[in-house]
Amino acid sequence: MKPIFSFPLFCFLLASAQSYVLDEKFLEENADIVENLRYSEKRLKDRSTFIATVNDFSNKLLANFDKLVKKQKMDPLKMGELKESFLFGSLKLSDIHLNGMSTVYRSGQASIEYEKDSEQLTINIPIGLKNVEFGCDYKARVFLIGPSGKVTGGVTNIEVTTSIMIDFNAYRAIVRNFEIVKSGHISVNFHGNPLTDWVVNIMMNATTMMFKGIILTALDLVIGGSMSKAVEEIDDLLAFLR
């Protein structure tokens, strides 16, 4: 059976793929958006490529992302422990936890692009995280000093570009792009142990570097993992069209 692309069908596929977090009123609340897409679909007949801005639709999808992340027990997210050795000694972070991985929002223009010849559709949504907070216990060895205590901090201005491609010819979906374009600004605070300025500076640099890696890993796990889950669900639905 030759596949027939339809914007309303795409909306159904994408919404159904997120059905475990969307309530029953989703389609009713998005009736105006679906109608917009249905009107846009009519213009495909005379074009080989079609691009449409879908900010409202993307906002509605992302509004449900927090439910998905919390349902998967990824906010708060526990990351175990991490130990690194440096020229000055070593630093161990334990009981690491992140809060705010569900605070996503659309950080730019979202779009749908359809290639008529290849029958491939791509949805692009730039994503940002409003505020990610973290905390952990630390134990360090700085030359002959062995401070320990707690670390708290946060990351702001994180941005990620994401896109999912649906091939209506091969009946499959893939994650086409997942890229962290801005890792954000990290602030770190130490508690429970008075530290001299030079020790604070050394530990601040080391902790910031370690948490940058932790944040990037968390983004890949939470956002990248959620995209992969959505693709699996869309693939299951596309199988019925074969």
Secondary structure by P-SEA (a helix, b strand, c coil): cbbbbbaaaaaaaaaaaacccccccccccaaaaaaaaaaaaaacccccbbbbbcaaaaaaaaaaaaaaaaaaccccccccbbbbbcccccccccccccccccccccccccbbbbbccccbbbbbbbbbbccccbbbbbbbbcccbbbbbbbbbcccbbbbbbbbbbccccccccccccccccccbbbbbbccccccaaaaaaaaaaaaaaaaaaaaaaaaaaaaaaaaaaaaaaaaaacccc
